[in-house]
Amino acid sequence: MAQPRMTAWAPPSQPPRRRAGRVVFWVLVGLAAALLVTSIAIPIATIRPYLERSTSMEDTIVPGDQVLVAGGSGLRRGDVIVVQVPVSGADNLALKRVIGLPGDHVACCDPGGRVTVDGKPLDETYLYPRDHPSAARFSVTLRAGQVWAMGDHRSISLDSREWGPLRERAVVGRVVFVGHGASFVALRTPQTFVVGGLTPSDTRPDFYLWLALLALASAAGLLILAAVGITRYVIRRRRLRERSALARPA
């Protein structure tokens, strides 16, 4: 008597469309993961925190504020910077505002009592309430590699009026965000420098804001993809079990 042929059951191979869907799925996962890592790694690599303890930058930055400082070049007039200044023979960090850059003529005061840069008066609305631009008069032309920096709380600030021009290489970085409690505010160039043509409109903090949005979008995308992947896996396993049960002989 002829023996019946027995064939082993095997799950059906995936159709090309399903294979293409899996490739697209994993490409999206890899892209979202890469964007998330990049958007987190760039701020970590380029920004450092600094805790303000002095009152020399009030009311822009008050004691206890956490500031985020970006390094690199591209210093502009009006930037708030962390700078190393010589005090008592040692290098200390301080927050000041850049008023003049190399080649500028910085002076105080004009007939209106204002600080001028290359003859252009500054409307320093960021000064501490009821502070004057400067009680001390000065007139300085900055050489290469020099900056003129002063605190916003002029009546108590030790700055270039005391120390003279600061070395450009002593600048640690510029303040991008200021943390007041649980919230952070982007610090942009004051309008007086923009209106006076001394610096362009400041869009530099937008780069980090876009990175933050990219990180949130990438994280949300990964969560959605994970939910879709888990759902598809559960459905596929259920269908395979059903097909296996139907294909097996009774």
Sequence and secondary structure as in RCSB ss.txt:
>XXXX:A:sequence
MAQPRMTAWAPPSQPPRRRAGRVVFWVLVGLAAALLVTSIAIPIATIRPYLERSTSMEDTIVPGDQVLVAGGSGL
RRGDVIVVQVPVSGADNLALKRVIGLPGDHVACCDPGGRVTVDGKPLDETYLYPRDHPSAARFSVTLRAGQVWAM
GDHRSISLDSREWGPLRERAVVGRVVFVGHGASFVALRTPQTFVVGGLTPSDTRPDFYLWLALLALASAAGLLIL
AAVGITRYVIRRRRLRERSALARPA
>XXXX:A:secstr
               HHHHHHHHHHHHHHHHHHHHHHHHHHHHHHHEEEEE   STTTTTS TT EEEEE SS  
 TT EEEEEEEETTEEEEEEEEEEE TT EEEE  TTS  EETTEE   TTS TT  S SS EEEE  TTEEEEE
 SSTTT  SHHHH SEEGGGEEEEEEEEEETTEEEE    HHHHHTTSS    HHHHHHHHHHHHHHHHHHHHHH
HHHHHHHHHHHHHHHHHHHHHHS  
